């Protein structure tokens, strides 16, 4: 049985996808499988079926369509990969990243602890400048990049405290991901953040592996968390602790964009997106129901009733309560 399932979702950028796939094929570890998910829009022109599992994803249920999910959403790709994976660890790689020999040699050791749901690699550019070592959450549910601006050699795992990997590249426990039945509800631009917060909410933890270095090209826009995705995330996580909390934070995000709109075209676009999802109470209710039912690692479980004692404005940080328990 393979020890690692490397997943590369294909959307529509053939050149960047194939550069990533070639990089993986040239440097793949001994015990791994490579899974390419696509929506029927990749035909395997190089006849790689003997080396790569091509999985065509389907998204044809009425409930999924009602939630607005489709086969071009990252959540649909990851859900299909989890069903196909035959290893305990899933490695998500976005189109445009490149890996080197030995980049994941010691990753299995990080998942010896059943409470670890994800592991963050170092994502860097070709000049060894760190783009991020995982992400943190901001007040209004957008990404803050851990370690950005440093050199890769300067990163020490003991001093990094992300909530999870960026969606460009990350390692995940298949057991943890299989518990997240709301993957296809997550926003396309906020997917990594929402997945990290979800795993944290049901009791899983993350860590950094400084040996896993992955290069990203200039095609990634790390800042691009759209306003509507961010607003939905506010309701899904803060709103699930109470309507007032979600409403106040949603209003605060809109006020913030209103203040900065005259000076920034990004803020104008963000404002319009937030207004389209101003009140998304159904996101809060569905997530609360999911989180109360998900088993998580039992030793770290915390109920939403306990979580309501305090509103975590910058994310659902329950680590101290879990450790105390």
Secondary structure, 3 states (H helix, E strand, C coil): CCCEEEEEECCCCHHHHHHHHHHHHHHCCCCEEEEEEECCCCCCCCCCCCCCEEEECCCCCHHHHHCCCCCCCHHHHHHHHHHHCCCCEEEEECCCEEECCCCCCCHHHHCCCCCEEEEEEEEECCCCEEEECCEEECCCCCEEECCCCCEHHHCCHHHCCCCECCCCEEEEEHHHHHCCCCHHHCCCCCHHHHHHHHHHHCCCEEEEEEEEEEEECCCCCCCCCCHHHHHHHHHHHHHHHCHHHHHHHHHHHHHHHHHHHCCCHHHHHHHHHHHHCCCCHHHHHHHHHHHHHCCCCHHHCCCHHHHCCCCCCCCCCCHHHHHHC
